[in-house]
Amino acid sequence: MELAQYTNQELLSLYIRTELRNKLHNKGNLESASRLLKKFLVDYLGGYPPTELNAKSFLSEHFNDRRLSTFGKHYYTLNGFMKWIGHDLNMKVRIPRTVAKYNEPATIMRLRDKIKTKRTHKGCLDRDLMLIDVKCGSGLRAAEMAKLRPCDIHETFIEVVCGKGGDDRKVYIDRGLGSKLLIFISNMKPYEPIFKLSARTISNKIRLWANKAGVKLSAHSLRHYYAEQLYHYSKDIQAVQVQLGHKSIATTERYLGLAPQQIQDAVGKMRPLSEEEMQEKIDTGLEAYPKTSGAEIDSALSRLAGEPAFSEVTSPGNRRLKKLGCKIDKVFGPRKS
């Protein structure tokens, strides 16, 4: 397809229709990416054609003062479009890994207490408390909670229909939460939304209550809290991954913050090794290799003679095994467990 004949507005529409909608299934992410590309193609370039130089200038002028994670997100969105028209930006953008913030149970209690003591319509308070309980007891995303219907609720699990990426899954819950939910939905029709709120409104409500309670929490923080508590009691990261609906376990790992006391306890168990203990560990490590004679080692070394890393090893004996490292495994087989 010859893209040079299209105007920037036509390129934008064509890219969104044929590429972006197939890559991004989340409505919010699709809208965010579309706004960025419109800002570049229509507002920034006007009638000028998109090139590698003006794409880099656009990033530098509009996002250079943002956090690296934000800059990286916009870079990958823009570079996806540039690759589509045949101009790879070829920039190395390193997105720093962030440490998950641990959410204290006391913080969640302050949030719940603030809702319970508020004087307003009781129906709204019951609904908002249920929002917090479902978030903390299931780890559902705000978009998944917005779609929940009474027919999806069971005493020990919630059926998530068309979650992120269009996937269905079963999220197991505590019987206590299941019973509370069944009472909450007892007068509802099977297919009506339980909370009757959009995903954005659910997130805004939780943030509003957190601000009133004087705590730093968001809807996503409560999802992190659920992951932390589930891992704390199960020590099974794969169970956490399945419950959260993550495709990659690396994503799940980023959700798990450690309590300061856990870190302190771990450090408290450490102590420096004495010289005798260090030597004992070295000797034990050498004994893990199969017993071999000096002649066998000389034979092995002759076969490895062409490798520069081992050219200096000339005398027989167990001392060679330290220099051979993992290469000795190829000759004599793996170490004993």
N, C-alpha and C positions, 0 to 999 in steps of 0.2 A: 504494500500500500504506500503510495506517495503522499507523505504528510505535509510536504512543503506548500501544497496548494490550499491548505486549510488556514483559516484565521485562528488567533489564539482562543477565542471563545468557542469555536468549533472543535479545536483540539481538546479543550477542557471537557466539553460535553461528550466527545467520542471516547476519551480516556476513562471518564467516570462510568460510562455505559458499558464499555467492553472489558475494562481491566479492574478498576477500583472496586466495583460492586462484587466481583468474583473473589477479590482478595479480602475485603473487609465485610464481615457479616453483621458486625455490631453497628447499630444505627448511629450511635454517638461518635464512634471512630470514623465512620464514613463521612459524616457531616464535618468533622474537624479537618480531615484530610482534604475534602472538597473546598472548604474555606481557605485553607493554606494555598492550594493550587490556583484558586481564583484570584487571591491576593497577588500571587506572582505573575500569572499570565495576563490578567485583565487590568488590575490596578497598577502594577509595577511596570510591566513591559508595554502596555498599550498596544500599539501596532507593530512593535519590534519583535522579531522572531526569537524564540528561546535558544540560548547558546550556553555552553559550559561557563563562559566568563560571566555573563549576566546572572546566571543562577547562583554562582558563588558570591557575587556582589550582593544579591538579594539576601542571602543567608547572613552575610557579614553585617549588612546595614540594619536588619530587623531582629536578628536573634543572637548576635555575638555577645550581648550582655546577659543572656539568660543562663540558667543552670545547664551544665553539660548534658544532663539527661533530657532536658527540654530541647536543647539545640540538636541533640542526636535524633530525637523523635522527628523533628521537622526536616532534618537532613535526609533521613531514610525515606520519608514521604516524597520529598522533592526529587531525590535521586531515582526513585522508582519511575517517576514520570520521565525524567531525562533519559534513562535507559530505554524506555519505550520508544522515544523518538531518535535513539541512536547516539546519545551523548552521555557517557558515564562520567560522573564528577570525580571519581577516583580519589576521594578524600578519606583519610584515616581518622575516624571519630571514635574516641574511646569513651564509652559511657561508664562512669564509676559505679561500682556495686555499693549499694547502701545496706547498712545493718538494720534489720527489722527492730523497731521500737517495741519493747515489751509493755503490754497493757496490764496493769495491776487489776485484780478483781475488785479492789476497793473503789477504783475509778468507775467501774460498771455499776457498783452499788450506789454511788453518788448520783449517777445519771438516773437510775430507776427511782431513787428516793425523791429526786426533784420532780419527776412526772407525777408520782403518787401524791405529793403534797400540794400540787397546783390546783387552785380552785377554778375549774372550768367545766365544760360539758362532760359528764362521766363517760359517755359513749366514746368520745374522742380520746380520753385518758386511757380507757381500756384498750382501744385500738393501738395507741402509741406504745403502751407497755408491751403489748403483744408483738409489735414491730421489734422492740429490743430483745424480747425473749426468743423470738424466732431467729433473729440475727445471731445471737450468742449461743443458741442451742442447735443450730443447723449449719451456720456458715454460708447460707444462700446469698447470692448476689442480689443487689437491689432490683435489677431487671427480672430476676427469677421470682422474687417475692411479689412483684407487681402482677405477675401472671398467675399466681396461685389461685386455685378454685377449691371449693369444698370437696369436690370429687377427688382431688389430689392428696387429701389429708387422710392418714391412717394413724393408728395408735402408736406404731413403732417406726414408721417411715413416711417420708414425703416424696411423692412422684414429681420430678421436675420434667416438664414437657417443653421441648424446644428451648433448651438452655443456651449458653454461649456456644457459638459454632453450630447451632441447630441440633445439638445432642440431647437425648433424653437420658436421665439417670435416676436412681433411687437413692435418696439420702436418709440414712437411719437416724432416728432421734430417740431421746429418752422418753420413757412412758409417761413421766410427769408432764413434759412439754406436749406430748401427743394428746393427753387427756384434756389439758387446758385448751388446746386448739380445737378439739372436737366440741367442747362446750361453747367456745367462741363462735363457731360456725353453725351451731345447732339449728338456728332459725333461717339460715341462708339457703338459697337454691343451689343445686349441685354445680352449675356451670357459671355462676356469677363470680367476679373477682372478690377475694376475701377482704382486701384492704381498700379497694376502690381508689387507689392512688397510683400515679405514674412512678417509674423508677427514680426520676429526678426529684419528685416531691418527697418520696421516702428518704432519699439522701439528705434533702434540705431539712426535713423534720428532725432527723437524728442530729444533724449539725446544730440546729436551732436549740434543741433541748440540751445538748452538750455545752453550748455557750451559756445557757441560763444556769447550768449546774457548775460552771467554772472549770470544766475539764476539756482537754484537747482530745476529742474523739470525732470520728466520722463513721459513716456506714461501713466503709472498707476497713476501718480500725476494728470494728466488731467482728468482721470476718477473720481478721488476723487473730483476734482474741480467741475465737472458736478453735482455730488451728493450733494455737499455743496450748490451750487446755486439753484438747484431744491428744496431742503428742505427749504432753506431760503425764497423762494417765495411761497411755497405751504404749509409748515408746516405739510406735509403728508408723514410720513416715509414709509407707505405702497406703495404709488405711486413711491417713490424712489426705493424701493425694486423691484417692477415690472419692472421699466425701466432698472435697472441694471442687471436683470435676476438672482437675488439671491434667493436661496431656503430658506434661514434662514434670518429672520429680524435682528438677532444678528450680522450677517456679515455686513448688511447695516449700523448698528449703528457704526461699527468701521470705516466707511468711512467718518463720519460726524465730521469734525473739527469745532470748534467755533472760530469766529473772536475775537481777544483780546478785541475789543470795546464791543462786545456782553456780554462777561464775566464781564467787568467793569461796564456796565450798570446794569446787574443783581445784582451785589454786592452793587451798589449804592442805590438800592431799599430796601436794608435790613436796619433794625435798631434794637437795643436791646429792648426787652420787659421790661416794668416796672413790679414791683412786683404785682401791682393791675391787670395789664393785664394778667400776668401769672396765678393769682388766678382765674380770670374770665374764662380763657380757661379751667382750671381744672374743675370749676363748670359746665361749658357748656358741657364738656365731660361726667360728671356724669349724667346730665339731659338727655343725649341721651339714657340712659337705660329706659325701661318701668317702670312705677311706681309700686312698690311692697310694701307690708306691712312687718313689722318685722316678723310676723308669717310665711309668705310665704318664706322669706329668711331663717328663722330657719329650715323650712322643706327642703328647697333646700340644706342647709348645712349638714343636717343629711344624705341626700342621697349621698353627696360627702365626708362623714366623713372618708372613707377609703383611701382618696388620701392624701399623705404626705404634698403636697404643701399647703393644706388648713386646716390642723389639728389644727393650732394655731388660726383660726377664730372662736370666740365663742359668741360674742355679736351681737344683731340685729342692723340694721341701714344701711344707705346708705354707710357708710365707708367700709363695707365689699365688695362692688362692685369693689373697686379699687384692692383688693387682689384677688378677684375671676377672674378678667380679662376676657379672652375670654371664660372661662369655664361656666360663668353665661349665656352665649348665648345658651348653650346646654339645659338649664333648662327653661329659660323664652323666648327664641327666639332671633333673631338677633336684634341689635340696630336699633333705628329709624334713618332714613336718615335726 
